[in-house]
Amino acid sequence: MSETIPSTIPEISCSTCTACCCQLEVMLFGDTGVPQRYIETNEWGGKVMRRLDDGWCIALDRDTMRCTIYAQRPPI
């Protein structure tokens, strides 16, 4: 007997993105091409994407919820 379990996970696409990942710490490794003004050093000495006081990535455009450095974003 097989049961169909309804999916409660919404489809993920650019048109429904709420940029949740833009509140996570993003570690940078090697030469990423990310402009220096978007980089800071965390408490353990690692290079990370800079975040604003409210936790959002500094490269996020809050009006469109899109990355302002998309072509230079770090590989994750």
Buried (B, 14 or more C-beta within 10 A) or exposed (E): EEEEEEEEEEEEEEEEEEBEEBBEEBEBEEEBEBEEEBBBEEEEEEBBBBBEEEEBBBBBEEEEEBBBBEEEBBEE
